Amino acid sequence: MKNSMTPVVMVLALSCSTLIAQDSISKARQSQARKVEAFYKQAEQAYQDGDLERSKSALRNVFAIDRNHGPAYALALKLKRSGNEFKIKAGQRQLVAVILPMVDFDRMPLGDALRMLSTLIKETSKDKVIPNFVIHDKSNTLKDKPVTLNMKQVPANVVLDYLMNLSNSTAKVNQHAISIKPRASRSVPAKRVAKEDEGF
C-alpha cells in the first residue's frame, strides 16, 4: 500500500507545482498587460497634449513588452502620418490648455496686446508654451488697432479669438508661429443707378 501511494503523491505534487507555475505565469502576464496599458495611455495622452517625443517614448516602451499591441501600432501610424499637421494641432491644443488668470488690455495697440499675451502665456505655462505672433499686414495699420479686453480665468485661445474679433483680423496657427492677418473684407456690389432713359 505504501508503494502504491508514492506514485499518487508524486502525481499530486507535480500537479500542484504545475498549477503554481501556471499561476505565477498568469500573474506575470497580467502585470505585463497592466504595464502595456499604462504606457499606451501615456502615449495617447502625450499625443493629445501634442508632445511628440513623449508619445514616441511611451510607444517604444509598449513595443518592448508587446510587439503586437494593435492600438499602439495604430497610434504610431497616426503619429507618422500627421507630420506638420500634428504640430499645428498640438499648438492649438496648448493654447486651449493654458488658463490665464487675468487679461486687461485698455485701448492697447494690437501689436502690444499680442506681445503681452505671449508673455502671459509663457509665464502661466511655466515656459512650456511660448507663442510667436507674426502680423502680416501690407497696410501696416493692423498692429496699431486699439483693443480693449478684460477677462479672468480664461483659456489663451479664447483671448486670442476675442483679440481677432476686436481687431477684425484672423489668426492661423502654423508650425512655428501664429500668423495674424487682417480679415478679408467682402466687397459689396455697387448699387445700380437707374439712368433717366431706362424708365422704372
C-alpha positions in Angstrom: 0.0 0.0 0.0 2.9 2.3 0.8 4.5 1.8 -2.6 1.2 2.5 -4.5 0.7 5.8 -2.7 4.0 7.1 -3.8 3.0 7.5 -7.5 -0.2 9.2 -6.4 1.6 11.5 -4.2 4.1 12.3 -7.0 1.3 13.0 -9.4 -0.4 15.3 -6.9 2.9 17.1 -6.2 3.6 17.5 -9.9 0.0 18.8 -10.4 0.4 21.3 -7.6 3.8 22.6 -8.9 2.3 22.9 -12.4 -0.6 24.9 -11.0 1.7 27.1 -9.0 3.9 27.7 -12.1 0.8 28.5 -14.2 -0.5 30.9 -11.6 2.9 32.8 -11.5 3.0 32.9 -15.3 -0.6 34.2 -15.3 0.3 36.9 -12.7 3.4 37.9 -14.8 1.3 38.2 -17.9 -1.3 40.3 -16.1 1.5 42.5 -14.7 2.9 43.0 -18.2 -0.6 43.7 -19.6 -1.0 46.5 -17.0 2.3 48.0 -17.8 1.5 47.9 -21.6 -1.8 49.6 -20.9 -0.2 52.2 -18.7 2.5 53.0 -21.3 -0.2 53.1 -24.0 -2.3 55.6 -22.0 0.8 57.7 -21.6 1.4 57.7 -25.3 -2.2 58.6 -26.0 -2.2 61.4 -23.5 1.1 62.8 -24.9 -0.4 62.7 -28.4 -3.4 64.6 -27.1 -1.1 67.1 -25.4 0.9 67.5 -28.6 4.1 66.1 -27.1 5.5 64.0 -30.0 8.7 62.9 -28.2 6.9 61.7 -25.1 4.4 59.9 -27.2 7.1 58.1 -29.2 9.0 57.2 -26.0 5.9 55.6 -24.4 5.1 53.7 -27.6 8.7 52.3 -27.6 8.0 51.0 -24.0 4.8 49.4 -25.2 6.6 47.6 -28.1 9.4 46.4 -25.8 6.8 44.4 -23.8 4.3 43.6 -26.5 5.3 43.8 -30.2 1.7 43.0 -31.3 -0.2 45.7 -29.5 -2.8 46.8 -32.1 -3.8 50.2 -30.6 -0.2 51.2 -30.2 0.5 50.4 -33.9 -2.5 52.5 -34.9 -1.2 55.4 -32.8 2.3 55.0 -34.2 0.9 55.2 -37.7 -1.2 58.3 -36.8 2.0 59.9 -35.5 3.9 59.0 -38.6 1.3 60.3 -41.0 0.4 63.6 -39.2 3.8 65.4 -39.5 3.4 69.2 -39.5 -0.4 68.8 -39.0 0.3 67.2 -35.7 2.5 70.1 -34.6 -0.1 72.6 -35.7 -2.9 70.8 -33.8 -0.6 70.4 -30.8 -0.1 74.2 -30.8 -3.8 74.8 -30.9 -4.4 72.3 -28.0 -1.6 74.0 -26.0 -3.4 77.4 -26.2 -6.6 75.7 -25.0 -4.8 74.2 -22.1 -3.3 77.5 -20.8 -5.8 79.2 -18.5 -4.8 82.8 -18.0 -5.7 84.2 -14.5 -6.4 87.7 -15.8 -6.2 89.7 -19.1 -6.6 93.5 -19.0 -6.0 95.4 -22.3 -7.3 99.0 -22.2 -7.2 100.6 -25.7 -3.9 98.9 -26.2 -2.5 98.6 -29.8 -3.0 95.1 -31.1 0.8 94.5 -31.5 1.4 95.4 -27.8 -1.6 93.2 -26.8 -0.2 90.2 -28.7 3.3 90.7 -27.0 1.6 90.9 -23.6 -0.5 87.8 -24.4 2.6 85.9 -25.4 4.3 86.9 -22.1 1.2 85.9 -20.1 1.0 82.5 -21.8 4.7 81.9 -21.3 4.6 82.8 -17.6 1.3 80.9 -16.9 2.6 77.7 -18.6 6.0 78.0 -16.8 7.8 78.3 -20.2 6.1 75.2 -21.7 4.1 77.2 -24.2 5.8 80.2 -25.9 3.7 81.5 -28.8 5.3 83.6 -31.6 2.8 86.1 -33.1 3.6 87.4 -36.5 1.5 90.2 -38.1 1.2 90.1 -41.9 -0.3 93.4 -42.9 0.6 95.3 -46.1 -1.0 98.5 -44.9 1.0 98.3 -41.7 -2.0 99.5 -39.7 -3.3 96.3 -38.0 -0.6 96.4 -35.3 -1.8 99.8 -34.2 -5.6 99.0 -33.9 -6.7 99.6 -30.3 -8.2 96.7 -28.4 -9.9 96.7 -25.1 -10.4 93.4 -23.3 -10.8 92.5 -19.6 -11.2 88.8 -18.7 -10.5 86.4 -15.9 -9.7 82.7 -15.7 -10.0 82.2 -19.5 -8.1 79.9 -21.9 -5.5 81.6 -24.1 -7.2 80.6 -27.3 -10.4 82.4 -26.2 -8.4 85.6 -25.5 -6.8 85.3 -29.0 -10.2 84.8 -30.6 -11.5 87.9 -28.9 -8.5 90.0 -30.0 -9.0 88.8 -33.5 -12.7 89.8 -33.5 -11.9 93.2 -31.9 -9.3 94.0 -34.5 -11.2 92.5 -37.4 -8.4 90.0 -38.1 -7.7 86.3 -38.3 -5.2 84.0 -36.6 -3.8 80.9 -38.1 -1.6 78.5 -36.0 1.4 77.4 -38.1 4.2 75.0 -37.1 6.5 77.7 -35.6 4.3 80.8 -35.3 0.7 82.2 -35.2 0.1 84.3 -38.2 -2.2 87.4 -37.8 -3.8 88.9 -40.9 -6.5 91.5 -41.5 -9.8 89.8 -42.2 -10.6 89.9 -45.9 -13.3 92.4 -46.5 -16.2 91.3 -48.7 -16.7 93.7 -51.5 -20.3 94.9 -51.6 -21.6 95.2 -55.2 -22.2 98.7 -56.2 -25.9 99.7 -56.4 -27.1 100.1 -59.9 -28.1 103.7 -60.6 -31.0 104.0 -62.9 -30.5 106.2 -65.9 -33.1 108.6 -67.0 -33.9 106.9 -70.2 -34.4 103.4 -68.6 -37.6 104.1 -67.0 -39.0 102.4 -63.9 
